[in-house]
Amino acid sequence: MRILPVVLFAAVAAAVIAWALRANARFLPTGFVPRHAFGATSHHAGEDAFVPPAPVTGDPVVNYPGLAMLAVHLTALGIVLAAWCVRRYFRRPDRNVHSVPARLSFAALGSLAAALVTIPVAAISLGNAILFTGTLAAAMTVLQYTFVLVLVGTALFGVP
């Protein structure tokens, strides 16, 4: 497996993920947002029902590279798994890894991996600063853009 195409695909997909998440995140430098994932089960139930948003969500200069660096690692793993699946399926003598169906399969699996990576990246980095519907909208945007980008990349570099 070639490393340069994996790194390029992962870096471009991570940039798209960071852009899509920031486009769907709410800017909340002050105030409080409800804690969605935690129930009021502690002895301070009334006090900790709301948590402040992460301060980094208000600063895009810091937030874009941070989101991209978090996403690039998970996306690289997804790209490697997608390439492994395509190479394994098209390894037989009657199939070619450089054929159009192999490239389309890799583009579909690679973009699906990038879209799936969007959900944990949003949960880990943005937390309550993005709604789950915003996360899903960002994941669909990532799916659309990365499919085209990976398809163009496979035309240039082939399946890694």
Secondary structure as UniProt FT lines:
FT   HELIX           3..24
FT   STRAND          33..34
FT   TURN            43..47
FT   STRAND          50..51
FT   HELIX           55..58
FT   HELIX           60..89
FT   TURN            90..91
FT   TURN            93..94
FT   TURN            97..98
FT   HELIX           100..121
FT   HELIX           122..126
FT   HELIX           127..129
FT   HELIX           132..157
//
